[in-house]
């Protein structure tokens, strides 16, 4: 497991489900005012996102073939426990328009049972990053070990 650098205060935690193969490094940002040069001379004030240094790494479902996964996996979702709730809520707020949030590839609950239940409901959700099934290859592609007539 990776080391997580979290400065958000609070003791409540959540379990996060992630249906991305390599997981995801969640980072928090704050908006700061800065100036940028303007074409033709001068500058203007703009807001820019600046990393806070707070981060937390989510587990992914990928693992070497014929080896056990390094975390609990429920219907394709890798679970990461003990994510600080305040951190999760701020990260989810900052990323509410991201497709992995909108499409249900990453979600969290305080109770692990609730996360498992939602993972079962979303078992058919696809990220497009899943391993290929050699028996269900896309049209026009053939298995390499299949004899060609």
QUIBEL-V926266 format. One record per residue. SS is DSSP state (a for helix, b for strand, c for the rest). PSI is psi in whole degrees, -180 to 180 (999 if undefined). D_LAST is the distance of its C-alpha to the last C-alpha in Angstrom with 2 decimals. Layout:
SS_PSI_D_LAST, SS_PSI_D_LAST
//
This chain:
c_154_47.85, c_160_49.25, c_137_52.90, c_134_54.01, b_101_56.96, c_123_58.49, c_-2_62.01, c_134_62.02, c_160_64.76, c_153_64.62, c_-13_63.64, c_141_61.35, b_161_57.66, b_163_54.40, b_128_50.91, b_134_48.27, b_136_44.66, b_126_42.10, c_39_38.41, c_138_37.69, c_-40_35.70, c_11_38.34, c_-158_41.35, b_138_43.95, b_113_47.26, b_130_49.75, b_147_52.66, b_149_55.81, b_159_57.46, b_150_60.84, b_131_61.82, b_154_64.44, b_134_66.32, b_173_65.95, b_151_66.54, b_149_64.16, b_149_65.06, c_140_65.03, c_129_64.13, c_-3_67.44, c_158_69.25, c_-171_70.42, b_167_68.49, b_155_67.73, b_132_67.46, b_163_64.05, b_141_62.60, b_141_60.02, b_133_58.08, b_131_59.15, b_142_57.57, b_-15_59.93, b_-8_58.40, b_130_57.55, b_159_53.96, b_134_51.93, b_126_48.37, b_145_46.07, c_151_43.46, c_164_39.78, c_-12_37.13, c_140_34.96, c_157_35.16, c_142_33.25, c_141_30.38, c_19_31.74, c_154_35.29, c_146_37.83, c_157_38.68, c_-3_42.01, c_174_43.38, c_134_43.19, b_128_40.17, b_113_40.36, c_43_37.36, c_-6_36.08, b_125_39.58, b_133_41.21, b_136_44.92, b_118_47.68, b_166_51.05, b_37_54.57, b_126_54.04, b_129_57.54, a_-42_57.86, a_-39_59.93, a_-49_57.34, a_-48_54.49, a_-42_56.53, a_-43_57.42, a_-45_53.86, a_-38_52.47, a_-45_55.21, a_-24_54.41, c_22_50.66, c_-26_50.93, c_0_49.02, c_143_46.06, a_-32_42.71, a_-21_42.26, a_-50_45.54, a_-37_45.03, c_4_41.52, c_24_42.72, c_-21_40.85, b_128_44.20, b_167_47.13, b_156_49.99, b_157_52.52, c_-37_55.52, c_128_54.39, a_-36_51.23, a_-36_50.70, a_-38_50.63, a_-45_48.01, a_-40_45.81, a_-44_46.32, a_-36_45.38, a_-41_42.28, a_-39_41.18, a_-34_41.89, c_21_39.82, c_-33_36.87, c_-2_34.45, c_133_35.88, c_140_33.33, c_-20_34.29, c_2_30.92, c_12_31.18, c_159_29.56, c_147_26.84, c_142_23.28, c_116_21.71, a_-19_18.15, a_-7_17.40, a_51_18.86, c_149_17.55, c_153_18.74, c_134_16.77, c_-13_14.65, c_141_14.36, c_155_11.73, c_142_12.87, c_-29_13.07, c_7_12.69, c_136_9.47, c_132_6.42, c_131_3.84, c_999_0.00
//
